[in-house]
Amino acid sequence: MTSHWVERFMPLIAAGGSVLDLACGGGRHSLLLAGHGYRVEAVDRDAGSLAEISARAPGIATREADLEGGPWPYHGRAFDGIVVTNYLYRPLLPLLLNALEVNGVLIYETFMVGNERFGKPSNPAFLLRPGELLDVVRRRLVVVAFEQGEVAAPRPAVVQRLCATRRIDPLLPQ
């Protein structure tokens, strides 16, 4: 099931733009984005999942990479959109901001402190602190929307959600 947060803010990404689906897992958002005409690069460390994505949608570029133990594979690249769901590796946050094109859109949704009541993830290394994502992003991007707290669907969890853009001038129309 795709994230309603991603579905809600996906239209802010330039039509036909390039989108990075970071730690894409089974590719639910890669497939959604590609189905709406975006040029998608799906990255994950699981080669089997990437092969399944390629089989279902050959137009999606896939890249096998260890995002936590290997080099950042996107130096010098910029994307019109970056989507991250259910994944947190704090050292990547500045790299993601650098990989966002001017007028690009970051859509991020993951777990935060308090989620340990509902199961995994429960390790603090994988849980955002209250307001953490907002604090990191608002120094460099224009925040479009931010939410944090407990949700009931698709399953009970405690999450942070953010949509932000790298607009040159937030007062100018896109």
Phi, psi and omega per residue, in radians:
M1 nan 2.279 3.140
T2 -1.351 2.756 3.131
S3 -1.308 2.290 3.063
H4 -1.113 -0.545 3.108
W5 -1.103 -0.792 3.105
V6 -1.124 -0.798 3.138
E7 -1.042 -0.692 -3.094
R8 -1.136 -0.748 -3.010
F9 -1.769 -0.151 3.105
M10 -0.919 -0.679 -3.132
P11 -1.103 -0.226 3.093
L12 -1.313 -0.320 3.107
I13 -1.314 2.393 -3.127
A14 -0.895 2.333 3.134
A15 -0.944 2.273 3.129
G16 1.286 0.118 -3.076
G17 -1.223 2.963 3.114
S18 -1.524 2.332 -3.095
V19 -2.285 2.313 3.032
L20 -1.712 2.137 3.023
D21 -1.775 1.741 -3.020
L22 -1.456 2.314 -3.098
A23 0.923 0.996 -2.928
C24 -1.235 -0.274 -3.132
G25 1.029 -2.225 -3.130
G26 -1.339 -0.103 3.026
G27 1.560 0.325 -3.091
R28 -0.989 -0.712 3.141
H29 -1.410 -0.549 3.048
S30 -1.036 -0.810 -3.137
L31 -1.139 -0.718 3.094
L32 -1.043 -0.883 -3.102
L33 -1.105 -0.799 3.125
A34 -1.075 -0.651 3.116
G35 -1.134 -0.350 3.097
H36 -1.761 0.240 3.008
G37 1.565 0.143 3.090
Y38 -1.426 2.642 3.030
R39 -1.554 1.978 -2.951
V40 -1.923 2.379 2.911
E41 -2.023 2.107 -3.134
A42 -1.821 2.184 -3.132
V43 -2.153 2.409 3.123
D44 -2.875 2.916 3.103
R45 -1.600 -0.162 -3.083
D46 -1.607 1.777 -3.104
A47 -1.081 -0.603 3.139
G48 -1.123 -0.759 3.101
S49 -1.118 -0.718 3.132
L50 -1.109 -0.668 3.115
A51 -1.126 -0.683 3.107
E52 -1.136 -0.700 3.097
I53 -1.081 -0.816 3.138
S54 -1.058 -0.663 3.135
A55 -1.175 -0.641 -3.114
R56 -1.390 -0.575 -3.085
A57 -2.531 1.497 -3.068
P58 -1.020 -0.358 3.136
G59 -1.314 -0.208 3.115
I60 -1.440 2.176 3.047
A61 -1.346 2.329 3.118
T62 -2.081 2.628 3.121
R63 -2.480 2.165 3.041
E64 -1.495 2.160 -3.135
A65 -2.701 2.477 3.007
D66 -1.548 1.701 -3.051
L67 -1.191 -0.335 -3.106
E68 -1.787 -0.452 -3.073
G69 -2.012 -0.194 -3.104
G70 -1.942 -3.105 3.123
P71 -1.266 2.684 3.074
W72 -1.158 2.100 -3.025
P73 -1.441 0.051 -3.006
Y74 -2.117 0.458 3.060
H75 -1.034 2.307 3.111
G76 1.417 -0.024 3.116
R77 -1.808 2.620 3.062
A78 -2.395 2.522 -3.069
F79 -2.126 2.604 3.072
D80 -1.289 -0.380 3.103
G81 -2.633 2.555 3.029
I82 -2.305 2.244 -3.141
V83 -2.064 2.260 3.083
V84 -2.360 2.171 3.065
T85 -2.345 2.448 3.056
N86 0.947 0.700 3.138
Y87 -2.635 2.409 3.083
L88 -2.572 2.132 2.950
Y89 -2.477 1.712 -2.969
R90 -0.893 -0.669 3.134
P91 -1.060 -0.325 3.133
L92 -1.428 -0.308 -3.039
L93 -0.970 -0.857 3.108
P94 -1.127 -0.570 3.121
L95 -1.165 -0.651 3.086
L96 -1.106 -0.759 3.138
L97 -1.095 -0.659 3.100
N98 -1.201 -0.442 -3.097
A99 -1.573 0.140 -3.142
L100 -1.685 2.173 3.135
E101 -1.145 2.729 3.001
V102 -0.978 2.340 -3.042
N103 1.201 0.157 3.085
G104 -1.257 2.846 -3.064
V105 -2.156 2.249 3.034
L106 -1.803 2.182 3.070
I107 -2.089 2.025 -3.016
Y108 -2.316 2.329 3.102
E109 -2.575 2.101 3.100
T110 -2.710 -3.108 -3.015
F111 -1.429 2.694 3.108
M112 -2.341 3.009 3.125
V113 -0.898 2.366 -3.067
G114 1.948 -0.409 -3.138
N115 -1.165 -0.381 -3.131
E116 -1.019 -0.382 3.081
R117 -1.144 -0.416 -3.041
F118 -1.861 -0.013 -3.129
G119 2.079 -2.535 -3.058
K120 -1.511 2.624 -0.113
P121 -1.290 2.583 3.110
S122 -2.197 -0.184 3.112
N123 -1.280 2.207 -3.133
P124 -0.980 -0.419 3.107
A125 -1.124 -0.377 -3.098
F126 -1.951 0.253 -3.136
L127 -2.167 2.194 3.076
L128 -1.184 2.559 3.017
R129 -1.419 2.768 3.135
P130 -0.915 2.230 3.109
G131 1.248 0.057 -3.028
E132 -1.081 -0.834 -3.111
L133 -1.107 -0.718 3.094
L134 -1.062 -0.776 -3.140
D135 -1.084 -0.701 -3.121
V136 -1.203 -0.743 -2.976
V137 -1.453 -0.654 -2.986
R138 -1.197 -0.215 3.058
R139 -1.243 -0.434 -3.027
R140 -2.176 -0.276 -3.080
L141 -2.226 2.848 3.031
V142 -1.590 2.101 -3.108
V143 -1.394 2.179 3.106
V144 -1.559 -0.764 -3.126
A145 -2.723 2.577 3.100
F146 -2.575 2.371 3.042
E147 -2.443 2.626 2.986
Q148 -2.639 2.578 3.097
G149 2.427 -2.950 -3.064
E150 -1.416 2.412 3.066
V151 -2.186 2.708 3.133
A152 -1.736 -0.456 -3.063
A153 -2.218 2.580 0.104
P154 -1.294 -0.272 2.988
R155 -2.633 2.728 3.133
P156 -1.003 2.294 -3.109
A157 -2.854 2.952 3.004
V158 -2.084 2.122 -2.980
V159 -2.325 2.854 2.889
Q160 -2.110 2.454 3.120
R161 -2.320 2.415 -3.136
L162 -2.526 2.456 2.930
C163 -2.221 2.244 -3.121
A164 -2.525 2.784 -3.116
T165 -2.325 2.632 3.063
R166 -1.709 1.276 3.106
R167 -1.547 2.456 3.120
I168 -1.162 -0.803 3.132
D169 -2.363 1.933 -3.065
P170 -1.131 -0.206 3.138
L171 -1.554 -0.244 3.139
L172 -1.499 2.459 3.068
P173 -1.183 2.688 3.113
Q174 -1.311 nan nan
